[in-house]
Amino acid sequence: MATKLDTAAMNELFIDVPWDAAIDVGPTGEYIEVVDFDPASGVYYRPVDLNDPILLAQDGIAPSESDPQFHQQMVYAVAMKTICNFQKALGRVAFWADREFMVDGEHRSQFVRRLRIYPHALRDRNAYYSPAKKALLFGYFPVTRKDKECTPGTIVFTCLSHDIVAHEVTHALLDGVHPRFNEPTNSDVHAFHEAFSDIVALFQHFSHPQVIEHQIRRTRGNLETENVLSQLAQQFGATTGRGSSLRDALGAEDANGKWQPRNPDPQALEKTAEPHARGAILVAAASCHFGWQVDSGLFLD
């Protein structure tokens, strides 16, 4: 966003997270543990100490795509914000799913204290939650496209996408609420997992007044038009050829690269089986309803 004049005003955000007395280098806290090992390079990056007086005095490390310690700070901040919002909605503390394994033919379970987060886990255009490892693994990759949005050779880090981090953390939180949602007993189970994670990531946009104010001003209050509040992972989408974002709850670009609103299709579920695409139908329905509330002025109050 810093490279575009239209969005440069909101390219940096401050995220408030609860004080964690147990926080250590990593960062490692009560709920999550950031382990910054890059298997492709065979390198452990020096872990950040968020209790360092210098960092505390300047609200953490300044945003930097080339600084692994900022990457660690980024995933910690967004993950903790997502956890806090989730707990507020639940009305109780959140738990990670137990680790399941077999010992001498007997089923055993082990309590998982912290979710592990690997900011540089793989060199790939991917990021995912591993139910077996109880960990989030984020990839990074070089840009190969060349257009007005992309410069070949630029490295894209999925751990620097607010939306991707929030999405994957929600997968882990949902697994803790109901582990059997990972079992595809029907086509809607995995679709619900994807939709719920997208909805949380999208709605978390509305917790940043700076972004809301900017987008309401830009769209003149009509949030049914193209806006970043309804878009997920803009950088990832642009650099992988998916258009202006990885997914858009309200519309998509046509063959000419012009954004068009998505028209309702009563047969969409019958024609869609892929979990992300099927889940997008629920996301669109939820987003349109929430967008009406924002336009009505309820959120602005």
Residue pairs with C-beta under 8 A, 6 or more apart in sequence:
1 7
1 8
1 10
1 11
1 234
2 8
2 11
2 12
6 218
7 214
7 228
9 214
10 208
10 210
10 211
10 214
11 63
12 63
13 162
13 208
13 210
13 211
14 59
15 77
15 78
15 81
16 81
17 76
17 77
17 80
17 81
17 84
18 80
18 84
20 29
20 30
20 80
22 29
22 30
23 29
23 30
23 50
23 51
25 47
25 48
25 49
26 33
26 34
26 35
26 36
26 47
26 48
26 72
26 76
27 34
27 47
27 48
27 49
27 50
27 72
27 73
27 76
28 34
28 114
29 76
29 80
29 114
30 114
31 79
31 80
31 83
31 94
31 114
31 115
32 76
32 79
32 80
32 83
32 114
32 115
32 116
32 117
33 114
33 115
33 116
33 117
34 47
34 72
34 75
34 76
34 116
34 117
34 118
34 119
35 116
35 117
35 118
36 44
36 45
36 47
36 68
36 71
36 72
36 118
36 119
36 120
37 43
37 44
37 45
37 118
37 120
37 121
38 44
38 45
38 120
38 121
39 121
39 122
40 120
40 122
40 123
41 120
45 68
45 69
45 72
45 120
46 68
46 69
47 69
47 72
48 55
48 61
48 69
48 70
48 72
48 73
49 55
50 56
50 60
50 73
50 76
55 61
60 73
60 77
61 67
61 69
61 70
61 73
62 70
63 70
64 70
65 155
65 157
65 160
68 119
68 120
71 119
71 120
71 157
71 159
71 160
72 119
74 119
74 159
74 160
74 165
75 117
75 119
75 136
75 138
75 159
75 165
76 117
78 162
78 165
78 166
78 169
79 115
79 117
79 136
79 165
79 166
79 169
81 166
81 204
81 207
82 165
82 166
82 169
82 170
82 173
82 200
82 204
83 94
83 169
83 173
85 200
85 204
85 207
86 94
86 170
86 173
86 200
87 93
87 94
90 177
94 173
94 176
94 177
95 176
96 112
96 113
96 114
96 115
96 134
96 172
96 173
96 175
96 176
97 112
97 131
97 134
97 172
97 175
97 176
97 179
98 109
98 110
98 111
98 112
98 179
99 109
99 110
99 112
99 134
100 107
100 108
100 109
100 110
101 108
101 109
101 110
102 108
112 134
115 134
115 135
115 136
115 169
115 172
116 133
116 134
116 135
116 136
117 135
117 136
117 138
118 135
118 136
118 137
118 138
119 138
119 157
119 159
120 138
120 140
120 157
120 159
121 137
121 138
121 139
122 137
122 138
122 139
122 140
123 139
123 140
123 141
124 139
124 141
125 139
125 141
125 236
125 240
126 139
126 158
127 136
127 137
127 138
127 139
127 158
127 159
127 164
127 168
128 136
128 137
128 168
128 171
129 135
129 136
129 137
129 168
129 169
129 171
129 172
129 175
130 136
130 137
131 175
131 179
131 182
134 172
136 165
136 168
136 169
136 172
138 157
138 158
138 159
138 164
138 165
138 168
139 158
140 155
140 156
140 157
140 158
140 159
141 155
141 156
142 152
142 153
142 154
142 155
142 156
143 150
143 151
143 152
143 153
143 154
143 155
143 156
143 239
144 152
145 152
145 239
145 240
145 241
146 152
149 238
149 239
150 238
150 239
154 239
156 235
156 236
156 239
158 164
158 236
159 165
160 235
161 233
161 235
161 236
162 201
162 204
163 201
163 202
163 232
163 233
163 246
164 201
164 232
164 233
164 236
164 246
166 197
166 200
166 201
166 204
167 197
167 198
167 200
167 201
167 232
168 197
170 196
170 197
170 200
170 201
171 193
171 197
174 181
174 193
174 196
174 197
175 181
175 182
181 189
181 192
181 193
182 190
182 193
183 189
184 190
187 273
187 275
187 278
188 278
190 275
190 279
191 275
191 276
191 278
191 279
191 282
192 279
192 282
193 275
193 279
194 275
194 276
194 278
194 279
194 280
195 278
195 279
195 280
195 281
195 282
195 283
195 286
196 279
198 232
198 247
198 249
198 279
198 280
198 283
199 282
199 283
199 286
199 287
201 232
202 229
202 230
202 232
202 249
202 283
202 287
203 290
205 211
205 212
205 228
205 229
206 212
206 229
206 290
206 294
206 299
211 228
211 229
212 229
212 294
212 299
212 300
215 223
215 227
215 228
215 229
216 223
216 294
216 300
218 227
219 225
219 226
219 227
221 295
222 295
223 229
223 230
223 291
223 294
223 295
224 250
224 261
224 288
224 291
224 295
225 261
226 244
226 248
226 250
226 251
226 259
228 234
228 245
230 248
230 249
230 250
230 251
230 287
230 291
231 237
231 244
231 245
231 247
231 248
231 249
232 245
232 246
232 247
232 248
232 249
233 245
233 246
233 247
234 244
234 245
234 246
236 242
236 245
236 246
237 243
237 244
237 245
237 246
237 247
238 244
238 245
240 246
243 252
243 253
243 257
244 253
244 259
247 276
247 280
247 283
248 259
248 262
249 280
249 283
249 284
249 286
249 287
249 288
250 261
250 262
250 284
250 287
250 288
250 291
251 259
251 260
251 261
251 262
252 259
252 260
252 262
253 259
253 260
254 260
262 284
265 271
268 281
269 278
269 281
272 278
272 281
293 299
294 300
